[in-house]
Amino acid sequence: MKVNLIVAGCKVLGKETKVYGIGNKGQLPWRLKNEMKFFAKMTTTTKDTSKKNAVIMGRKTWESIPEKFRPLKNRFNLILTRNATYDLKTDNTSDVAICSSLNVRFLFKILLSIDQ
Ligand SMILES: NC(=O)c1ccc[n+]([C@@H]2O[C@H](COP(=O)([O-])OP(=O)(O)OC[C@H]3O[C@@H](n4cnc5c(N)ncnc54)[C@H](OP(=O)(O)O)[C@@H]3O)[C@@H](O)[C@H]2O)c1
């Protein structure tokens, strides 16, 4: 299985050293319409249309997505939380799962299970 990871980041304002960030106060550091479009395109597009990409996010990011838009469609949504009984509050259980540890073996097990 081939795994490609996409990570976005920006230089933290006011920092002299190389400090990069992807978030600020639980939000995206930027609000760029084209960047959102690019994210949606890159994460929903697959060469093999029988396959699906996965988006991995923390529990707080999941909760920041309005309920009507989650799980993010046409992607497998993997939510990180240390709460094993966390209620995702969605009926769409086939496109979303919680992961209590970013354990590589567990992550690959989940990725392999959606790589069908
Ligand atoms: N994830 C993305 O795709 C993405 C993309 C762009 C920007 N961002 C930005 O990046 C910032 C951080 O987002 P994030 O998605 O990394 O996290 P987050 O939404 O801030 O969620 C943090 C939560 O994730 C859980 N968590 C963190 N590390 C864990 C671990 N090792 N094992 C199990 N659970 C863990 C914990 O949930 P519990 O408290 O429930 O245990 C923790 O409170 C935000 O500002 C967000 O807007 C994220």
The ligand as a Gaussian input file, in Angstrom:
#p B3LYP/6-31G(d) Opt

LIG

0 1
 N       -6.435000      17.863000      11.579000
 C       -6.449000      18.550000      10.455000
 O       -6.706000      18.013000       9.360000
 C       -6.145000      20.044000      10.475000
 C       -5.987000      20.694000       9.247000
 C       -5.671000      22.041000       9.255000
 C       -5.516000      22.724000      10.445000
 N       -5.708000      22.096000      11.623000
 C       -5.568000      22.895000      12.831000
 O       -4.568000      22.323000      13.681000
 C       -4.893000      22.598000      15.050000
 C       -4.814000      21.306000      15.810000
 O       -5.770000      20.412000      15.253000
 P       -5.632000      18.845000      15.457000
 O       -6.571000      18.203000      14.484000
 O       -4.202000      18.431000      15.437000
 O       -6.079000      18.617000      16.964000
 P       -7.280000      19.304000      17.774000
 O       -8.449000      19.465000      16.883000
 O       -6.749000      20.509000      18.479000
 O       -7.671000      18.200000      18.825000
 C       -6.918000      17.982000      19.984000
 C       -7.500000      16.744000      20.619000
 O       -7.077000      15.601000      19.874000
 C       -6.939000      14.501000      20.748000
 N       -5.550000      14.035000      20.673000
 C       -4.442000      14.777000      20.433000
 N       -3.348000      13.989000      20.429000
 C       -3.772000      12.717000      20.665000
 C       -3.118000      11.466000      20.792000
 N       -1.782000      11.339000      20.670000
 N       -3.856000      10.377000      21.056000
 C       -5.194000      10.473000      21.169000
 N       -5.884000      11.645000      21.063000
 C       -5.167000      12.760000      20.823000
 C       -7.304000      14.998000      22.140000
 O       -8.709000      14.784000      22.262000
 P       -9.429000      14.477000      23.692000
 O       -9.299000      15.749000      24.472000
 O      -10.826000      14.147000      23.329000
 O       -8.694000      13.310000      24.295000
 C       -7.006000      16.491000      22.036000
 O       -7.711000      17.284000      22.997000
 C       -6.251000      23.298000      15.050000
 O       -6.031000      24.683000      15.171000
 C       -6.831000      22.983000      13.686000
 O       -7.697000      23.997000      13.218000
 C       -5.995000      20.755000      11.661000

